[in-house]
Amino acid sequence: MKAKNLPPMFIVNGQEDTDTPAELCARFYSTLCRIKVPAELHIYLKGTHGFTLGFQGHSTVHWTDSFVDWLKDINMIQGK
């Protein structure tokens, strides 16, 4: 797949995730940056695979706020 076909990517991961280790997410993010795909990466100390909206750490629960702010940054949605 060519970089021009890839959408902007928002990547969220927890260091406790053994299904998708944080190191793999960091490598993926690095590749996206190298091929000029707009991307943002958040790796939280707490959180296993699929932590979604569940409480797995004090900072982890704020990932949705970061996601909304990122959507504003890439002009996907409007915001204040």
Secondary structure, DSSP 4 states (H G I P E B T S, - for coil): --GGGPPPEEEEEETT-SSS-HHHHHHHHHHHHHTT--EEEEEESS--TT-TTS-SSTTGGGHHHHHHHHHHHTTSS---
